[in-house]
Amino acid sequence: MSLDKLANIIFPNITKTPQDYMAQYPPRDNPNMITRYAPSPTGFQHIGGVFAALVAQRLAAQSEGVFYLRIEDTDQKREVEGAIDDTIATMHKYGMDFDEGMTGDSTSKGDYGPYRQSERKEIYQAFAKDLIQKGLAYPCFATADELSELREQQTAQKLTPGYYGEFAKYKNLPVEQAIAKIEAGEPYIIRLNSPGDGTTRIEFNDLIKGEISFPENNQDVVLIKGDGLPTYHFAHVVDDALMHTTHVTRGEEWLSSLPIHVQLFQVLDIKRPQYAHIPTIMKLDGSSKRKLSKRKDVESAVTYYDEEGYPIICVIEYLLNIINSTYEQWREQNPTADCTEFQVALDKMSKSGALFDIVKLNDVSKDIISKMPAEQVYELYMEWAKQYDQQMHDLVETKSDGIKTFFGIDKDTAKPRKDFAKWADVKPKIVYLFDEFFDNEQELELPKGVSIETARDIISQYKQIYDHNLTSQEQWFEHLKQFALQIGYCANKKEYKNNPDKYKGMVSDVAGAVRCALTHRVNTPDLFIIMQILGEVTVKHRLEIF
């Protein structure tokens, strides 16, 4: 019996050929980079996904190419409801809008769809049917027990486990026997009839790793599963050919599968894109590095950055810094440029794991926030607080002008303040501005070397002469300085050091006592501005109750 008959029995309703589909999806008019983000809808987005998508998106954008979204949902048992919409929303939030592909759970745009693999079943089956007709694929009837027994046998003999060569029981099954089994209703899958024997080595140029070499594939991998849907190996090869992907950027965990994929492009006789295997995101765990874990590490989830209140641009710029370490120098040389002007280079990516350092992210974020206008800081904080801290949102709204003033302290200086890395940092820095929190604080910080008794003695006198009508920080401090001198404190550090017994302390001790009385803290931004924000009534009340 002929292979054509076997192929027609397996796929009786498939009438199109691979050539028909190649004609249906002709080469694109756009000659530039065609990249894709192709997640499985098995969960919500994590920072590794944003990292991978950002690489692909930047490559396409800076070449004026195409960046598309393909959903690889052939493992339908693991699909999570809402995952596709979450992917689209997350990428949009992080400045990555797809030129084509899925636009929702069941909608898409572009001429190279469907962009959801479960809707491309007939396409994969057409390619698989063609391989069967050519003797390059076959039905395999091996049961789970048979495969388990085979693995045990290979392990005992210290052989490479898998379904290949002499261990591929159904590889050379006569066509008539295969047909008889199918007609008898025996379950089966479609496997590749690998032409490789594992002795030949393949030389390959990865755009990140460089020149690599590996043995050719000899495994008869599964192409079509029992439910008629393809495996990742088969589906992505067919899809990338028909969608004319030029560059596949994916995690380095797929490097071990590269021999399979290279071979599939060869047996299918279709053009292979260039591959770039991006480094795994790692984190320090004690003195060693490990892969950032979805289960162990809160910072792996994209929602973590929303909840903590990292501005989107801060996360993007930090990820660009991980993608190319040259980004930091570029940013220093181009302080006002849009981050999209930076040219991502694959050959400058780390060849090993990319270290995700939350401390470094905080530094990047502090630097970016410090350069934002006060109005923008206020708007972004309020947008975050409305969702994650309604109480603070409502309180800040009652003192909007004062809080904007607070956010603007030392903004237009050579060294602007870097108080916040994320919006969750704001509350502990400003709660003392609100009586609702201040009046209930149980602890206060005192300046070094100043006792509570000394501080209260200073305040008992200072409240008598406090003048809220002083119009500048210079006027206020001069007034405070004269008061300090009058009650026995020294304004000259050298003089105090030479004659410590002559004075009660330094003027800074007096300023520290006032700061403590008004804020319960030893470190705050400009105290004069803080007093203006609090207002005369509140300042006098706090001095009185101290």
C-alpha angles and dihedrals in degrees: 000000000000129000087235090064091049091049092049092050091051095043106022095158097048108101102155123086130215087257090058090055093045087055091046090054104039123184113289124257088228108087095191132090116314109197135167145198108219113179128170111240091233097118146347123294122285130194091259089061092051089048092052094044092049091056092051094043095050093049091053095042097048090050092044088241133131129286115191139180119231120180113217100203103152090121092069096167090069098045114128118213112245095018094117094050089046091053093051093045093047094050091048090050090053093051098261115124117174120238090212141350132069115005096177142348092296105008132083145166132217140064099261101066166146084101094189112081095215087063092053096063095122091051093056091044090053090055091044091049090053091052091051090051089053094047091247095115135032143183113264120203098185112141125221089254092052092050092048091050090048092053091050091050093050093046091051090052091045091240129145106274119235147081107291146116114346090000092060095094096184097038095101099026108147113255094240091054091049090051091048091053092048092049089049088058098248111161117244145167131213117251132189113252092223114215090201126100097190095245098096119079123219121217112213136178113218112194091227106025094041123212112005133172130206140164114267116257118268098170119112092225123194113264102173122026127217091269091058094252122120130247119247089256094060101033099053092048092053093042096048090051095049094041089046095232108185100189127031112198112187141145119292089240085082093061091092089058094051094096089058093049095046089051093048091055088051097049091044089049093224131135115272121219122226115267130220116183107205120213121263115254108249135186134202114256105185106309096336136071127237137172115280103256128217089208102042105032123063090197091065091074118081088218089066091068091048093049095045091046104238108169109245093238091056093056091045093051091047091051090050087054089055092046092053121009087206089072093084092056091044091053091051090052093044105036096163100036122112110256090236088070089070111099112227112218120198093202089059095055120108113270090211133041118324110232115229107205116185090195090057090047089054091051092050091046094048090052093050095045091048089061095049117103113254091246091056092047089051094049094047092046093049091048089053095042092051088064102033108024112024093171093058091043091057095044094048090049089060090057099032096141092047094048091048087053089050091051089051097055110128091350096134097051135102089253109034118196116269101203100140134050092170138004092259085068093062100073098061089047096054109025092101088066088070123067089210088073103022095057091054099047111119098192134052133189119234127203113260110274095013117111124210089249092054092046092051091048090054093048093046087062099035094056088062094060102030111134116195093185096073105120105209142036089245093054093047095049093047088052091049091046093053090049091051092050091051093055095048108273126133127236096192117075094201093048091050092048091053095044108025094155091059094065140047090226142291130314086248088065090057092048088048092053091051091048090050093050093050101038108012086232137102094212125051136132119271106334094209090059090045089057091049090052092048092049130222097281094052094043093052092045093052092047089050097051096042 
